[in-house]
Amino acid sequence: MNKELEHQFVTELESNQNIVHKVCSLYANNREAHNDLFQEITIQLWKAYPKFRGDSKFSTWMYRVALNTAISLYRKSKKKPTTYDYDSVVYKISAEEYDPTEEQQLNLMYSAVRQLGDIDKALVFLYLEDKNYSEIADTLGISEVNARVKMNRIKTKLRTILNP
């Protein structure tokens, strides 16, 4: 990769790295797993960048690579026993911003989303990122109608999980 292409990649990655962190938060159970997944996604983005043609926005392409990498690793990790290390997760929230009710609701929602299938998790993530159905469909490689139908089914499933 030449220096100019390398510089473009680093600039794009730095300005869009929050996308990767959000994907990692959705698929990783602890800080160590989050960091490992972030590194793996970054490597996959680096390998794939020379083939990025610019047909879509960089962020859309980045979502696709990040989600595909996370889903692939998640499926491989299902064969291993699951461990949780919630004590190592550090939240940087000031005392004024802290709302225990909001944190509890957020934890319940993450718990419910983790019970969904791989593609459904990705769809919820993109939906919560305020992506329109066209962008969701493009990122996941499904039709816009399919994205809408799946999202409606997921909403019903989440209601059932959260309100048994």
Backbone as a ProteinNet text record, in pm:
[ID]
protein_1_A
[PRIMARY]
MNKELEHQFVTELESNQNIVHKVCSLYANNREAHNDLFQEITIQLWKAYPKFRGDSKFSTWMYRVALNTAISLYRKSKKKPTTYDYDSVVYKISAEEYDPTEEQQLNLMYSAVRQLGDIDKALVFLYLEDKNYSEIADTLGISEVNARVKMNRIKTKLRTILNP
[TERTIARY]
86	0	90.1	62.6	145.9	111.9	198.7	187	57.1	17.1	-105.6	-228.6	-235.3	-346.2	-345.1	-226.2	-211.7	-261.4	-225.2	-268.9	-421.4	-480.6	-626.7	-694.3	-640.5	-699	-694.7	-579.4	-563.7	-656.9	-668.3	-757.8	-902.8	-945.9	-1084.4	-1110.4	-1015.1	-1031.6	-1043.2	-957.8	-962.9	-1095.3	-1146.3	-1271	-1395.1	-1382.7	-1497.7	-1479.3	-1378.3	-1349.5	-1462.1	-1548.2	-1661.4	-1753	-1759.7	-1839	-1785.1	-1654.6	-1592.1	-1613.2	-1598.4	-1618.9	-1762.8	-1858.3	-1999	-2025.4	-1969.3	-1984.4	-1919.9	-1802.4	-1732.5	-1814.9	-1878.5	-1962.2	-2079.6	-2128.8	-2243.6	-2205.1	-2086.3	-2047.2	-1946.3	-1889.6	-1789.7	-1848.3	-1813.4	-1868.2	-1781.3	-1655.4	-1567.4	-1465.4	-1387.7	-1291.6	-1186.1	-1137.1	-1034.6	-1089.5	-1208.6	-1272.5	-1299	-1339.7	-1364.6	-1236.5	-1125.9	-998.3	-952.4	-969.2	-931.5	-1014.3	-1144.9	-1232.9	-1200.3	-1173.6	-1136.6	-1012.5	-915.3	-791.6	-818.7	-898	-928.1	-1003.7	-1099.7	-1174.9	-1081.6	-993.2	-898	-808.3	-764.4	-681	-758.3	-883.8	-965.2	-992.6	-1016.1	-1035.4	-909.2	-793.9	-665.8	-644.3	-672	-653.5	-747.5	-870.6	-971.4	-966.5	-899.7	-903.3	-857.4	-752.3	-712.8	-822.8	-917.7	-1027.5	-1149.1	-1145.1	-1256.9	-1262.2	-1374.7	-1387.4	-1455.4	-1516.5	-1586	-1727.3	-1782.6	-1920.3	-2019.8	-1983	-2066.1	-1979.4	-2041.9	-1964.9	-1868.1	-1756.4	-1658.7	-1722.8	-1807.1	-1868.2	-1959.6	-2031.2	-2118.3	-2033.6	-1925.5	-1834.5	-1773	-1738.8	-1678.3	-1775.7	-1902.8	-2005.7	-2009	-2009.5	-2020.9	-1902.1	-1782.1	-1662.4	-1661.6	-1692.1	-1690.1	-1793	-1914.1	-2018.9	-1987.7	-1939.9	-1905.1	-1793.1	-1693.6	-1583.7	-1634.2	-1715.5	-1769	-1855.9	-1940.6	-2029.4	-1947	-1845.4	-1760.6	-1691	-1633.2	-1564.4	-1663	-1781	-1883.4	-1925.4	-1943.5	-1983.1	-1873.9	-1747.8	-1637.2	-1631	-1657.5	-1646.5	-1761.5	-1871.1	-1983.4	-1941.6	-1835.3	-1786.6	-1709.6	-1668.7	-1593.7	-1690.4	-1657.2	-1744	-1742.1	-1857.2	-1869.4	-1829.3	-1747.3	-1709.3	-1741.9	-1774.4	-1809.1	-1719.3	-1670.2	-1585.1	-1633.5	-1747.7	-1807.5	-1729.2	-1650.4	-1574.4	-1468.1	-1421.4	-1314.4	-1365.8	-1496.3	-1552	-1554	-1493	-1484.2	-1576.5	-1666.4	-1756.2	-1708.5	-1695.3	-1650.5	-1771.1	-1843.3	-1961.6	-1943.7	-1969.2	-1956.2	-2072.6	-2057.9	-2159.9	-2292.6	-2288.3	-2412.4	-2487.2	-2412.5	-2473.6	-2527	-2481.4	-2514.6	-2662	-2729	-2868.6	-2880.8	-2893.9	-2896.3	-3011.6	-3123.8	-3237.8	-3204.5	-3143.6	-3105.6	-3003.4	-2905.7	-2804.4	-2869.1	-2962.8	-3031	-3110.3	-3178.8	-3254.6	-3162.5	-3048.7	-2952.3	-2897	-2865.9	-2816.6	-2921.6	-3048.2	-3156.3	-3167.5	-3155.5	-3166.4	-3049.7	-2926.4	-2811.1	-2827.8	-2877.5	-2899.8	-3001	-3107.8	-3210.6	-3154.4	-3078.6	-3022	-2923.1	-2849.2	-2752.6	-2821.7	-2950.4	-3024.9	-3069.3	-3053.5	-3093.4	-2986.9	-3023.9	-2928.9	-2829.1	-2726.5	-2617.4	-2665.2	-2739.6	-2785.7	-2885.2	-2970.6	-3068.1	-2997.5	-2889.3	-2811.5	-2757.4	-2702.3	-2646.1	-2754.9	-2870.8	-2981.2	-3024.8	-3037.1	-3074.1	-2968.3	-2843	-2734.4	-2745.8	-2763.4	-2774	-2899.4	-3007.6	-3132.4	-3112.3	-3044.9	-3018.5	-2918	-2842.4	-2749.7	-2821.2	-2954.2	-3037.6	-3009.5	-2969.9	-2953.2	-3091.2	-3114.3	-3243.4	-3241.1	-3358.7	-3367.5	-3286.2	-3271	-3189.7	-3043.4	-2991.9	-2853.5	-2835.9	-2934.5	-2928.6	-2922.8	-3009.7	-3015.5	-2882.6	-2827.2	-2700.4	-2587.4	-2583.8	-2477.8	-2486.3	-2607.7	-2624.8	-2640.1	-2655.1	-2668.2	-2802.9	-2908	-3044.5	-3130.6	-3252.6	-3339.8	-3395.4	-3438.2	-3494.4	-3622.2	-3703.6	-3827.3	-3794.5	-3694.6	-3653.2	-3604.1	-3530.9	-3482.2	-3599.4	-3700.5	-3819	-3893.6	-3914	-3985.6	-3908.3	-3777.8	-3694.6	-3698.4	-3692.5	-3691.9	-3822.6	-3934.7	-4064.1	-4069.6	-4017.9	-4015.1	-3922.2	-3810.3	-3715.3	-3778.1	-3848.5	-3914.9	-4012.3	-4087.9	-4182.5	-4107.3	-3999.2	-3918.8	-3859.9	-3809.6	-3752	-3858	-3978.5	-4088.2	-4116.6	-4117.6	-4144.2	-4033.4	-3908.3	-3796.5	-3801.4	-3828.3	-3825.6	-3952.4	-4063.6	-4189.5	-4252.6	-4195.9	-4245.8	-4388.2
-117.5	0	123.2	219.8	339.2	434.2	531.2	622.3	703.7	746.7	827.4	745.6	623.5	534.1	500.9	479.7	452.3	570.6	690.4	811.5	826.4	801.4	808	709.2	587.4	484.9	526.4	571.6	610.6	726.6	822.9	937.7	892	808.1	757.6	673.8	588.4	504.3	589.4	688.5	775.1	849.7	898	974.9	887.4	758.8	668.6	554.9	562.1	450.2	423.5	522.8	499.4	389.2	373.7	266.2	131.4	115.4	-10.9	-35.5	68.7	52.4	10	64	27.6	-117.2	-159.6	-299.4	-389.9	-351	-430.3	-439.7	-330.5	-331.5	-426.8	-439.9	-527.3	-675.1	-708	-848.3	-896	-805.9	-846.1	-836.6	-933.7	-939.7	-871.9	-842.6	-778.3	-692.3	-618.5	-522.3	-591	-704.7	-776.5	-822.9	-879.4	-923.5	-804.4	-692	-569.1	-526.4	-522.7	-481.4	-579.1	-708.3	-808.7	-793.2	-774.1	-759	-630.1	-522.5	-396.3	-415.5	-485.2	-510.2	-595.6	-698.7	-786.2	-711.2	-629.6	-550.7	-453.7	-390	-295.6	-366.8	-485.6	-564.1	-596.9	-640	-673.8	-550.9	-436.4	-311.7	-276.9	-291.8	-262.4	-351.5	-481.7	-575.6	-545.1	-504.2	-482.7	-343.1	-248.8	-109.7	-89.7	-157	-136.1	-173.2	-256.5	-297.3	-206.2	-112.9	-19.2	73	66	141	276.1	296.6	423.1	424.3	305.6	298.2	343.7	325.7	370.5	458.4	517.3	597.6	505.6	561.1	483	422.7	501.7	453.3	332.9	333.2	219.6	95	111.7	1	-48.1	46	10.9	-69.3	-27.7	-103.9	-247.6	-262.2	-395.9	-484	-433.3	-510.6	-541.6	-440.3	-458.6	-562.5	-552.2	-647	-787.7	-799.9	-932.8	-996.4	-916.9	-968.1	-1010.6	-924.8	-956	-1080.9	-1091.3	-1207.4	-1334.8	-1328.5	-1446.1	-1490	-1394.8	-1429.7	-1475.1	-1414	-1452.3	-1597.9	-1634.9	-1772.8	-1871.5	-1834	-1921.1	-1932.4	-1821.9	-1821.9	-1895.6	-1918.6	-1992.3	-2134	-2181.7	-2315.8	-2318.6	-2200.1	-2190.2	-2155.7	-2192.9	-2153.7	-2001.7	-1945.1	-1801	-1759.1	-1655.4	-1599.4	-1451.1	-1397.9	-1257	-1191.7	-1075.1	-1000.8	-856.2	-835.9	-702.5	-605.5	-655.1	-566.7	-487.7	-539.9	-472.1	-362	-353.2	-250	-118.1	-18.3	111.4	209.1	270.4	370.5	507.6	597.7	732.4	825.7	829.8	912.9	998.4	1126.6	1213.3	1187.9	1229.1	1205.2	1270.1	1386.6	1455.2	1379.2	1311.2	1240.3	1102.3	1049.2	911.9	899.1	808.5	779.6	627.6	574.8	429	363.2	429.9	373.8	359.8	463	459.8	350	335.5	231	92.7	76.3	-51.8	-83.6	16	-4.5	-38.9	30.1	3.5	-138.5	-181.6	-318	-421.6	-394.8	-485.7	-495.1	-379.6	-378.1	-454.2	-429.4	-503.6	-653.1	-690.4	-831	-891.9	-818.6	-867.2	-878.7	-779.8	-781.2	-896.2	-927.3	-1039.1	-1172.8	-1180.6	-1305.7	-1324.4	-1221.6	-1229.1	-1300.2	-1337.7	-1399	-1296	-1343.5	-1257.8	-1143.7	-1176.3	-1075.3	-981.1	-1035.4	-951.2	-849.1	-890.5	-797.3	-683.7	-719.8	-619	-522.8	-575.7	-492.7	-395.4	-442.9	-356.1	-248.1	-287	-191.2	-78.6	-113.6	-12.1	72.9	11.1	83.6	185.8	143.6	234.2	343.8	321.1	422.2	520.9	511.7	599.8	585.8	466.8	441.5	415.8	466.7	440.1	297.7	248.4	109.3	83.9	183.8	168.9	145.2	223.4	206	72.2	34.1	-94.6	-208.5	-201.9	-305.9	-314.6	-198.4	-194.6	-253.8	-218.9	-266.8	-416.7	-467.6	-610.1	-696.9	-633.7	-710.2	-778.6	-712.6	-764.3	-656.7	-692	-591.9	-499	-381.7	-284	-338.7	-406.4	-465.3	-570	-653.1	-755.3	-691.9	-581.7	-511.6	-461.8	-406.4	-356.6	-470.9	-578.9	-694.1	-751.9	-770.7	-824.8	-734	-601.5	-508.8	-516	-526.9	-540.6	-669.2	-776.3	-903.2	-894.6	-826.9	-810.4	-727.6	-621.4	-538	-621.7	-705.8	-794.7	-890.4	-947.6	-1041.6	-972.9	-849.9	-776	-741.5	-705.1	-678.4	-802.9	-919	-1044.8	-1074.6	-1050.6	-1076.6	-981.9	-854.5	-752.7	-752.9	-799.3	-802.2	-941.4	-1040	-1177.1	-1193.1
0	0	0	-87.9	-93.2	21.8	43.6	157.7	154.1	35.7	24.5	63	13.5	46.4	195.6	249.2	391.9	475.5	434.1	505.8	498.7	382.1	367.4	461.6	466.6	552.2	698.9	744.4	884.5	917.6	828.8	850.6	860.7	767.8	769.3	894	930.6	1048.3	1174.3	1187.5	1305.9	1315.1	1204.1	1209.4	1223.2	1198.4	1206.6	1306.8	1392.5	1482.2	1581.8	1606.8	1697.4	1644.5	1513.9	1453.7	1500.6	1494.4	1533.9	1682.9	1764	1908.2	1939.3	1868.9	1892.4	1853.8	1742.7	1701.4	1805.9	1853.8	1955.3	2083.2	2122.7	2243.6	2229.8	2108.8	2085.4	2088	2040.9	2027.6	2131.9	2212.3	2312.1	2452.1	2537.3	2672.6	2777	2743.5	2841.1	2768.8	2845.4	2789.7	2702.8	2748.2	2672.2	2536.9	2537.6	2412.9	2321.4	2380.7	2304.4	2231.9	2305.7	2246.5	2137.8	2162.3	2062.2	1934.9	1952.8	1837.2	1761.6	1835	1770.7	1684.5	1738.9	1665.3	1540.8	1555.5	1441.4	1332.2	1371.3	1272.5	1201.1	1275.5	1216	1114.3	1148.5	1056.6	929.6	944.9	828.5	741.8	807.4	731.8	653	717.2	653.9	531.7	548.6	437.7	321.4	354.4	250.9	189.1	253.4	207	62.8	16.4	-123.5	-223.5	-182.1	-270.4	-255.9	-160.7	-141.8	-263	-336.1	-461.3	-442.6	-328	-306.9	-363.3	-394.1	-443.8	-338.2	-212.9	-101	-12.2	89.9	183.5	258.7	302.4	377.6	501.7	570.1	694.2	668.1	557.5	522.7	497.7	422.5	396.6	527.3	614.9	742.4	828.8	832.9	905	855.1	724.2	665.3	704.4	690.4	725.3	875.3	957.4	1102.8	1146.1	1094.7	1133.1	1083.6	960.9	908.9	990.4	1028.6	1109.5	1246.7	1308.1	1441.6	1438.4	1338.3	1327.3	1306.6	1220.7	1197.6	1325.4	1397.1	1521.5	1628.3	1630.7	1728.2	1705.8	1581.5	1550.5	1590.5	1568.6	1609	1760.8	1829.9	1976.2	2043.8	1972.1	2030.5	2068.9	2007.5	2037.9	2169.7	2218.4	2343.4	2456.5	2580.5	2691.7	2709.9	2743.2	2760.3	2900.7	2909.3	3038.2	3037.6	3155.4	3167.7	3271.2	3238.5	3329.6	3333.2	3397.4	3400.1	3487.7	3582.7	3670.5	3595.3	3483.2	3411.2	3318.9	3299.2	3212.6	3288	3229.6	3295.1	3223.3	3298.2	3242.4	3286.4	3192	3223.9	3221.2	3331.9	3344.2	3468.5	3453.7	3570.7	3665.4	3790.2	3892.8	3855	3788.6	3750.1	3640.3	3551.5	3439.9	3479.3	3589.9	3627.6	3666.3	3600.1	3629.3	3639.4	3763.9	3779.4	3704	3693.3	3621.3	3473	3417.6	3276.7	3250.9	3341.3	3327.2	3334	3423.8	3437.8	3310.8	3256.2	3133	3016.7	3010.6	2904.6	2916.2	3038.6	3060.3	3021.3	3053.7	3015.5	2863.2	2796.8	2651.6	2588.4	2635.9	2582.9	2606.8	2722.7	2753.8	2657.4	2629.8	2537.1	2395.8	2351.9	2216.6	2201.2	2308	2299.9	2280.4	2309	2290.1	2145.5	2064.5	1923.7	1841.4	1720.9	1628.7	1577.6	1510.7	1463.9	1373.8	1271.4	1176.3	1243.4	1329.4	1399.8	1488.7	1555	1637.1	1551.5	1436.7	1347.3	1300	1268.5	1222.5	1331.9	1455.1	1568.2	1586.3	1578.9	1594.4	1492.8	1366.1	1261.5	1280.2	1322.8	1347.8	1460.6	1567	1679	1642.2	1536.5	1486.5	1393.8	1388.2	1304.2	1155	1113.7	971.4	912	791.3	728.2	670.8	632.9	588.8	461.5	379.9	259.9	296.9	392.2	437.6	509.3	590.3	660.6	559.6	460	357.5	282.1	246.7	174.3	258.7	385.3	474.3	496.5	516.2	545.7	421.4	306.2	182.7	168.4	218.8	205.9	139.7	103.9	42.6	150	107.1	199.8	264.3	185.6	238.7	343.6	315.6	410.6	540.7	529.7	648.9	733.4	670	742.6	812.3	739.2	795.1	913.1	893.9	1002.3	1124.4	1103	1215.8	1292.2	1222.1	1290.5	1372.3	1318	1391.9	1513.4	1496.5	1607.1	1718.7	1682.8	1784.3	1866.3	1798.2	1867.4	1958.8	1908.9	1987.4	2111.6	2093.9	2206.5	2310.9	2264.9	2359.4	2442.6	2378.3	2447.7	2548.4	2509.1	2600.8	2720.4	2693.7	2798.8	2886.7	2830.8	2904.9	2894.7	2963.6	2948.2	3000.8
[MASK]
++++++++++++++++++++++++++++++++++++++++++++++++++++++++++++++++++++++++++++++++++++++++++++++++++++++++++++++++++++++++++++++++++++++++++++++++++++++++++++++++++++

